[in-house]
Amino acid sequence: MLLEFTFTNHRSFRNEGFFSMVAAKDDAHSDELFEFSGNQVLKAAIVYGANGSGKTNFVDAISFVKNLVCNSIHFQPGEGILNFPHKLEGYDKESSYLIQFVTDDIRFAYGFTLKMMAVTEEYLYYYPNGRQATIFERFDSKFTAGRSFRGKFNTCKDVLKENRLLLSCAANFSSVDIIEKVYRFFSDELVIYSPKNQGNWMNYSLYQLRTDEEMKAAVLRMLKNFGTGIKDINVKIDERKLEASALPPFLSEEFKKELLQSKVDAITAQAIYEPFSVDLMLEESNGVKKLVAMICPLIDIIKKGKVLICDEIDSGFHESLVYELIKQFVGYETRPLAQLIVTTHETGLLDLDLFRRDQIWFVEMQNEDRSSKMYSLIEIKNVRKDENACRGYIAGKYGAIPMLNLNFARDI
């Protein structure tokens, strides 16, 4: 589970951005909280803000950490780390990232600092018996291991470079169990979804629907709860050879020959309604296709207790469907805890019957330097537990809304 994320000098965030999934002192929806080591942890959070305020840049900062942990081991000499600092700061100013999380019931704090496209500081701590202990600390290209890990990272000395994270090197060149746990959190348990980068979620879902009857039953139940009207989804997977005419002309003859000898899966799917069926990929709406693509990974995330961060969850979905999706996610009792963090423009989700005040976050663009500021509804004074949060947001009580030009018609 994700506990906290702090970052500075990343894209539109010039100053410190801070986000927390640790519950504040509020007794609203207390039955939906998850207890860990004396703290109450939130299952879900929602992030609001105007277009261009920095919501996506918040998601991008977390995604940047995930990708650098997983991929910096492959960086070659001379490659700088592209971390996209704020326009008024640049690469000569430090960019820092700190994430606190739990995996296998162990709390960790991992962070690093970048300057001039290189790692200047990196650290990994854990909390056995509730007290902080060092796994490693690094400054520039030199590092020291904690007392219980001395000598464990000697194999990393020759592969550690200024453009590689020690965590990435240790996961690939050492055999320390606790490092593997941390690495798997970033590679497997922290899931990022955006409309621009959906990966192979549809293919994964269709394979699951074809091969896993239990998964298919769960999917059909969810589709029914969402009111789609879909009674069944029939998936057919055939192997077929590629046709020479379908290959790009720039490929070499040797590579073309190799491809033509192999077989690929041809997947077709029919969505079955009461009176008729439709081709899922060719005839169905984009919203239904997106829902079908998301459901199997979503069930996997819930069952295995992963963290899903979804940018623009309302893209292609009706407000009521998003509301029900979040409601069902929060309603599942899982251990380890599954968490959902979403960004949206949909004001209809600003409902204190669905979210606590500490689950609602805002990102606002500061006019003076075009930098993003992030804060929670719980930080704003005089917000009642029974307040109409949607009306308060639209009225500008909480900030983070578009500055509308009321003279637009006259100006054109």
C-alpha positions in Angstrom: 0.0 0.0 0.0 1.1 3.6 -0.6 1.4 5.7 2.5 2.9 9.0 1.3 4.6 10.6 -1.7 6.7 13.8 -1.6 8.4 15.4 -4.6 10.0 18.7 -5.7 10.9 20.4 -8.9 9.1 18.0 -11.3 7.4 19.5 -14.3 4.8 22.1 -13.0 5.6 21.3 -9.4 8.3 23.8 -8.5 8.0 23.6 -4.8 7.2 20.5 -2.7 4.2 18.4 -3.6 2.9 16.2 -0.9 0.2 13.5 -1.1 -0.8 11.1 1.7 -3.0 8.0 2.1 -2.7 8.1 5.9 -6.0 9.0 7.3 -6.4 12.2 9.3 -8.3 12.5 12.6 -11.8 12.2 11.2 -14.5 9.6 12.2 -16.3 9.8 8.8 -16.5 6.4 7.0 -14.2 4.9 9.7 -15.4 1.4 8.7 -13.7 1.8 5.4 -10.2 2.5 6.8 -7.4 -0.1 7.0 -5.3 -0.3 10.1 -1.5 -0.8 9.8 1.0 -0.4 12.6 -1.2 1.9 14.6 -2.1 4.1 11.7 -5.4 4.2 9.7 -4.8 4.0 5.9 -7.2 5.1 3.1 -8.5 2.8 0.5 -9.1 5.5 -2.2 -8.4 9.1 -3.0 -9.5 11.5 -5.7 -7.6 14.4 -7.2 -9.3 17.5 -8.7 -8.0 20.5 -10.6 -8.5 22.7 -13.7 -7.1 21.7 -17.1 -3.4 22.4 -17.0 -3.2 22.6 -13.2 -0.8 19.7 -12.8 -3.0 16.7 -11.9 -1.3 14.6 -14.6 2.1 15.8 -13.5 1.4 14.4 -10.1 0.7 11.0 -11.6 3.8 11.5 -13.9 6.0 12.1 -10.9 5.0 8.7 -9.4 5.3 7.0 -12.7 8.8 8.6 -13.2 9.9 7.0 -9.9 8.5 3.6 -10.9 10.1 3.7 -14.3 13.5 4.8 -13.1 13.6 2.0 -10.5 12.7 -0.6 -13.1 14.7 0.7 -16.0 17.8 2.7 -14.9 19.9 -0.4 -14.8 19.8 -0.3 -18.6 21.1 3.2 -18.9 24.4 3.5 -20.8 27.4 5.7 -20.0 26.7 9.3 -21.1 22.9 9.0 -20.9 21.5 11.6 -18.6 18.3 11.1 -16.5 15.5 13.1 -18.1 13.4 14.2 -15.1 11.7 17.4 -16.6 12.3 20.0 -13.9 10.2 23.1 -13.6 10.9 25.7 -16.3 12.1 28.3 -13.8 14.4 25.9 -12.0 16.1 23.7 -14.6 18.5 20.8 -14.2 21.0 22.7 -12.0 18.4 22.7 -9.2 17.7 19.5 -7.3 14.7 17.4 -7.9 13.8 15.1 -5.1 11.4 12.1 -4.7 10.4 10.3 -1.5 7.8 7.5 -1.4 6.7 5.6 1.8 4.9 2.4 1.2 4.2 -1.1 2.7 4.8 -4.4 1.0 4.7 -7.8 2.8 3.6 -6.0 5.9 6.9 -4.1 6.0 7.0 -0.3 5.9 9.7 1.3 3.7 10.9 4.8 2.9 12.7 5.1 -0.4 13.9 8.3 -2.0 16.5 9.9 -4.3 17.7 13.3 -5.5 18.7 14.3 -9.0 20.8 17.2 -10.2 22.2 17.9 -13.7 20.6 14.6 -14.9 22.5 12.5 -12.3 21.8 10.8 -9.0 23.3 12.8 -6.1 21.6 11.1 -3.2 19.6 7.9 -2.7 18.4 6.0 0.4 16.3 3.1 1.5 15.0 2.6 5.1 12.7 0.1 6.6 10.9 -0.1 10.0 11.3 -3.4 11.8 9.5 -3.2 15.2 8.3 0.4 14.3 11.8 1.9 14.4 13.7 3.2 11.3 16.7 1.1 10.2 19.0 1.7 7.2 19.2 -0.7 4.3 21.5 1.6 2.3 22.5 5.3 1.9 24.2 6.7 -1.2 25.8 10.0 -2.1 26.9 10.5 -5.7 28.4 7.1 -6.7 29.4 5.9 -3.2 27.2 4.1 -0.8 27.1 2.5 2.6 24.9 -0.4 3.7 23.1 -0.7 7.0 24.4 -2.8 9.8 22.3 -5.9 8.8 23.3 -5.5 5.1 27.0 -5.0 5.2 28.7 -6.7 2.2 25.4 -7.5 0.6 25.7 -5.0 -2.2 29.4 -5.4 -3.1 28.4 -6.9 -6.5 26.8 -3.5 -7.3 30.0 -1.4 -7.1 31.1 -2.0 -10.7 27.6 -1.5 -12.2 26.5 1.6 -10.2 26.7 4.7 -12.3 25.6 8.3 -11.8 22.6 7.7 -14.1 21.6 4.4 -12.4 19.7 3.9 -9.1 21.3 1.7 -6.6 18.0 0.0 -6.0 17.8 -0.9 -9.7 21.4 -2.3 -9.6 20.8 -4.2 -6.3 17.7 -5.8 -7.7 19.6 -7.1 -10.7 23.1 -7.9 -9.2 22.5 -8.9 -5.6 20.3 -11.6 -3.9 19.0 -9.7 -1.0 15.4 -10.8 -0.2 14.2 -7.4 1.1 15.5 -5.6 -2.0 13.4 -8.0 -4.2 10.3 -7.1 -2.1 10.9 -3.4 -2.7 11.6 -3.8 -6.4 8.5 -5.9 -6.9 6.4 -3.1 -5.2 7.5 -0.8 -8.0 7.5 -3.3 -10.9 4.3 -5.3 -10.0 2.3 -3.7 -7.2 2.3 -0.1 -8.2 0.1 0.1 -11.4 -0.2 3.3 -13.4 -3.1 3.7 -15.9 -3.8 6.6 -18.3 -5.9 7.1 -21.4 -2.7 7.6 -23.4 -0.9 4.5 -22.1 -3.3 1.6 -21.7 -0.7 -1.1 -22.4 -2.1 -4.5 -23.3 -5.0 -4.4 -20.8 -7.6 -5.4 -23.5 -5.6 -8.5 -24.6 -5.0 -9.5 -21.0 -8.7 -9.2 -20.2 -9.8 -11.2 -23.3 -7.3 -14.0 -22.5 -8.6 -14.1 -19.0 -12.2 -14.2 -20.2 -11.3 -17.1 -22.5 -9.3 -19.2 -20.0 -10.5 -18.4 -16.5 -14.1 -19.3 -15.7 -13.9 -17.8 -12.2 -12.6 -14.5 -13.6 -15.2 -14.5 -16.3 -18.0 -15.0 -13.7 -16.6 -12.1 -11.7 -16.4 -9.8 -14.8 -20.0 -10.6 -15.8 -21.2 -9.8 -12.2 -19.4 -6.4 -12.3 -20.8 -5.6 -15.8 -24.3 -6.4 -14.5 -23.8 -4.1 -11.5 -22.6 -1.4 -13.8 -25.9 -1.7 -15.7 -24.3 -2.4 -19.1 -26.9 -4.9 -20.2 -24.2 -7.4 -21.3 -25.2 -11.0 -20.5 -22.0 -12.7 -21.7 -18.8 -12.2 -23.6 -17.7 -14.9 -26.0 -14.0 -14.8 -26.8 -12.4 -16.9 -29.6 -8.6 -17.2 -30.0 -7.2 -18.8 -33.2 -3.6 -19.2 -34.3 -3.0 -18.0 -37.8 0.1 -17.2 -39.9 1.0 -13.7 -41.0 0.4 -12.8 -44.6 3.4 -11.4 -46.6 1.3 -8.5 -47.8 0.7 -7.4 -44.2 4.4 -6.9 -43.4 6.0 -3.4 -43.7 8.2 -3.1 -46.8 11.2 -1.8 -44.9 11.8 -5.1 -43.1 14.8 -7.2 -44.2 14.0 -10.4 -46.2 15.5 -12.5 -43.5 13.3 -11.0 -40.8 10.2 -11.3 -43.1 11.0 -15.0 -43.6 11.3 -15.5 -39.8 7.9 -13.7 -39.2 6.1 -15.6 -41.9 7.1 -18.9 -40.3 5.7 -17.9 -36.9 2.0 -17.9 -35.8 0.1 -15.1 -34.0 -3.1 -15.2 -32.0 -6.2 -13.8 -33.7 -8.6 -12.7 -31.1 -12.3 -12.1 -31.7 -14.9 -11.3 -29.0 -18.7 -11.0 -29.1 -20.7 -9.0 -26.4 -24.0 -10.8 -25.9 -27.1 -8.8 -25.1 -30.6 -10.1 -24.5 -31.8 -9.7 -28.1 -28.5 -9.7 -30.1 -24.7 -9.7 -30.0 -22.2 -7.3 -31.3 -18.5 -7.4 -32.2 -16.7 -6.1 -29.1 -13.9 -4.5 -31.0 -15.7 -3.2 -34.1 -19.2 -2.4 -33.0 -19.1 -1.6 -29.3 -18.8 1.9 -27.9 -15.4 3.2 -26.7 -16.8 3.4 -23.1 -17.8 -0.3 -23.0 -14.5 -1.4 -24.6 -12.5 0.6 -22.0 -14.6 -0.9 -19.2 -14.0 -4.5 -20.5 -10.3 -3.8 -20.8 -10.1 -2.5 -17.3 -12.2 -5.0 -15.4 -9.8 -8.0 -15.4 -6.7 -6.0 -14.3 -9.0 -4.3 -11.8 -10.0 -7.6 -10.2 -6.4 -8.7 -10.2 -5.4 -5.5 -8.4 -8.2 -6.0 -5.8 -7.4 -9.6 -5.2 -3.6 -9.2 -4.9 -3.8 -5.9 -2.9 -2.0 -3.6 -5.4 -2.1 0.2 -5.8 -3.9 1.5 -8.9 -3.2 5.1 -9.9 -5.6 6.1 -12.7 -5.2 9.4 -14.6 -8.5 10.9 -16.0 -10.7 8.0 -14.9 -13.7 9.8 -16.3 -12.3 9.8 -19.8 -14.8 7.7 -21.8 -17.0 6.8 -18.8 -20.3 8.2 -17.6 -20.2 9.9 -14.2 -22.6 7.3 -12.6 -20.4 4.4 -13.9 -17.2 6.0 -12.4 -19.1 6.5 -9.1 -20.2 2.8 -9.0 -16.7 1.6 -10.0 -15.1 3.5 -7.1 -17.9 2.5 -4.7 -17.3 -1.2 -5.5 -13.5 -0.9 -5.3 -13.8 0.6 -1.8 -16.4 -2.0 -0.8 -14.0 -5.0 -1.2 -12.3 -6.3 1.9 -8.8 -7.3 1.0 -5.5 -8.1 2.7 -3.1 -6.8 1.6 -5.0 -3.6 1.1 -5.9 -2.6 -2.5 -5.9 1.1 -3.1 -7.3 3.3 -5.9 -6.1 6.9 -6.6 -7.7 8.7 -9.5 -7.6 12.1 -11.1 -10.8 13.5 -12.6 -12.8 16.6 -13.7 -16.1 15.0 -12.8 -17.6 17.2 -10.0 -20.4 14.7 -9.4 -17.9 12.5 -7.6 -17.3 15.3 -5.0 -19.6 13.6 -2.6 -18.9 13.3 1.1 -21.1 10.3 1.3 -18.6 8.5 -1.0 -15.3 10.2 0.2 -13.9 11.5 3.5 -12.5 15.0 3.4 -8.9 13.6 3.6 -9.6 11.5 0.5 -10.3 14.6 -1.7 -7.2 16.4 -3.1 -6.8 19.5 -5.2 -4.1 20.7 -7.6 -4.0 24.4 -8.3 -1.9 26.4 -10.6 -0.2 29.4 -9.0 -0.4 32.5 -11.3 2.9 34.1 -10.2 5.3 31.4 -11.4 3.0 28.9 -13.1 3.7 26.2 -10.5 1.4 23.6 -9.1 0.2 23.4 -5.5 -1.3 20.3 -4.0 -3.5 20.2 -0.9 -6.4 18.1 0.7 -9.9 19.2 1.6 -9.1 18.3 5.2 -6.7 21.2 5.2 -9.4 23.8 4.4 -11.0 25.3 7.4 -14.8 25.4 8.0 -15.7 22.4 5.8 -18.5 20.5 7.5 -18.8 16.7 7.2 -22.3 17.1 5.7 -21.4 19.9 3.3 -22.3 19.8 -0.3 -18.7 19.5 -1.6 -19.7 19.7 -5.2 -21.4 23.0 -4.8 -18.6 24.4 -2.7 -16.0 23.4 -5.3 -17.9 25.0 -8.2 -18.4 28.1 -6.1 -14.7 28.4 -5.7 -14.6 27.8 -2.0 -11.7 25.3 -2.2 -9.8 26.7 -5.2 -8.3 24.6 -8.0 -11.1 25.5 -10.5 -10.8 27.0 -14.0 -10.8 30.8 -14.2 -13.7 31.2 -16.6 -13.7 34.3 -18.9 -17.3 35.5 -18.4 -16.8 38.0 -21.3 -15.8 35.2 -23.8 -18.8 35.9 -26.1 -18.0 39.7 -26.2 -14.3 39.1 -26.8 -14.8 37.1 -30.0 
